[in-house]
Amino acid sequence: MNALAHLQDKPEAEEEVLVVDFDNLSVISGVVSNVGEWGCRLTSPDIQELSKNIGIRPKDSDKLVKCQITSRKDSDAAVLFVKSTEGFSHKRREKRNTDSIPVKISDKEENT
């Protein structure tokens, strides 16, 4: 569960947070509310400065909650919590093969 779980399913509960934008590396202050299993509402006068991929840091936490903004209107944004993919090492489906290719390196003057 994420660091905002204590607000889940309490529609009137609000908490001040710091928001880090992973795309443009900006930081703003905001308030989260309407926290559910899948996301929350984020409110800030600076909401339009944020891109899609963000991290929300609750005031008493040392970790970010990874999120994506799905829509914005005025000073509010709808936020979706990004589920972590533990054990995910890389995107390849196939095993990497080791290859050995002989090469000859030379400079423009053809000195080897």
Residue pairs with C-beta under 8 A, 6 or more apart in sequence:
2 65
2 81
3 57
3 58
3 61
3 63
3 65
4 15
4 32
4 35
4 40
4 56
4 58
4 65
5 35
7 13
7 14
7 15
7 32
7 33
7 35
7 40
8 35
8 36
8 37
9 35
9 36
10 35
11 33
11 34
12 33
13 33
13 35
14 31
14 32
14 33
15 31
15 32
15 33
15 58
15 59
16 29
16 30
16 31
16 59
17 29
17 30
17 31
17 32
17 42
17 56
17 57
17 58
17 59
18 27
18 28
18 29
18 30
18 56
18 57
18 59
19 27
19 28
19 29
19 30
19 42
19 44
19 50
19 54
19 55
19 56
19 57
20 26
20 27
20 54
20 55
20 57
20 64
21 27
21 28
21 49
21 50
21 51
21 53
21 54
22 51
22 53
22 54
22 55
23 51
23 52
23 53
24 49
24 51
26 49
26 50
28 44
28 46
28 47
28 49
28 50
29 44
29 46
30 42
30 43
30 44
30 46
30 47
30 56
31 42
31 43
31 44
32 40
32 41
32 42
32 43
32 56
32 58
32 79
33 40
33 41
33 43
34 40
34 41
38 80
38 81
39 67
39 70
39 78
39 79
39 80
39 81
40 79
40 81
41 76
41 77
41 78
41 79
42 56
42 69
42 76
42 77
42 78
42 79
43 75
43 76
43 77
44 75
45 75
47 72
47 74
47 75
47 76
47 77
48 72
50 69
50 72
50 77
51 69
52 68
52 69
53 66
53 67
53 68
54 67
54 68
54 69
54 79
55 64
55 65
55 66
55 67
56 64
56 65
56 67
56 79
57 63
57 64
57 65
58 65
65 81
66 81
66 82
66 84
67 79
67 80
67 81
67 82
68 79
68 80
68 82
69 77
69 78
69 79
69 80
70 77
70 78
70 79
70 80
71 77
71 78
72 78
104 112
105 112
106 112
